[in-house]
Every structure is written in structure tokens, then in C-alpha cells.
């Protein structure tokens, strides 16, 4: 599994709509709105490096409100977080 973090600048008036459109792209697992220099950060998870071109260059970068992207490819993960467990804290069945 190849993981990449895509930092995204968008048209500021369309951040929520752009995030929704990006999150619908196959290969994008998460999209976050963030503070600072960038408007959104997307996490791409694909099987092969070549798939990043399809997801990022061919789809994400062509979303109309996307102005600029910078992509960082992860070499190695040093921690594993069980997000389901984290979100389930305090929830009892």
C-alpha cells in the first residue's frame, strides 16, 4: 500500500464542496480541512506508485476549485492508530 499526503489550496469560497468532491475520488481515503497555508489535506492510499498519477494528477488536480497541490509520499509508518476504536470511546452497545 502506497500512502501519500496531498496538501491542497482551493478557492476559499468552495472549501466544503471541494473537500466533498475530492473525498469521492477512488483512492482518496480521507480529506481534512486545516488551518495555515493550506486549505485541505487529502490522504491517498493506492496499491502502486503508478496509481498515484491516476488519483492525484488525473483526478484530484482537475477538481475545478483546486488551485495548487503539493504531494508527499510516505516511506514508512511508525504508528498504527485504530480509528474505529478511538471514535468508539465512550460508546457502549
N, C-alpha and C positions, 0 to 999 in steps of 0.2 A: 504494500500500500504506500503510495506517494502522497504526502501531505504538503500543501502549500498555503501560505497566508497571503491574501491579496489585499493590499491597502488601497482604498478607493476614494477618489474625490468625485463628488457629484454636483449637480445643480442643487443648491441648498433648498430650493422650494419643493424638491421632489424626493427627498431622502427616504421617507417611508415607502413610497411607491417603488422606488428603485431597489430598495432592500427586498421587498416582496418579489419583484421580478427576478432579481439575482438568486434569491433562495429557491426559486422554481427550476433553476438550471440543474440538469442532471450532472452530478459530480460536485456540486456545492452542498456541503453538509450543514453549514451554519453561516449566518450573516449577523454582524453586530453593528449597531450604531455606537459611535465612540466620540469622546471629546478630543480636542487637539487639532493637529494639522490635517488629519484625515477624517472623512465623514463616516465611512463604513469599513469594516474589516470582514472579509469572507474567508472561510476555510474550505479549501478544495481538497477532496480525497479521491484519488483515482488509482487505477491498477498499474499504469505505466506512465513514464515521463511524456510519451507522445500524446497521451490523453489530455495533458495539461494544455496543449495548444488548442485542442477542440473546446475545452471548457473555458479557458481564460481568453485566448486571443480571438477565437471564432464566435464565442457567445457572450461572455461577461463584458468584454471590452466594447461590444457593439450594442449594449443596452443604451438607449437614447440619452439618458441623463448622466451617463458615466463620462467624466471629463478626463480623468487620468488614473492609471493604476501603477502600482509597484508590487512585484511578486517576490516573496521569499520562500524558497523551498526548504523544508525541514530535512535535516540529515538524520536526526535521532531524537526519540522521545525519552525523557528522563523520568517522567512520572506518568502514571495512568490514573485517571480520575473516573470513578463510576458516577456519571452524571445522574443516572436514574436514582441511585441511592441518595445522592446529595439533594435532589429535588423532592425525595420522598421523606426527608427528615420531618418528624412531627406528624406524619400521616399514618394513621392506624387503620387497618382493614377490619 
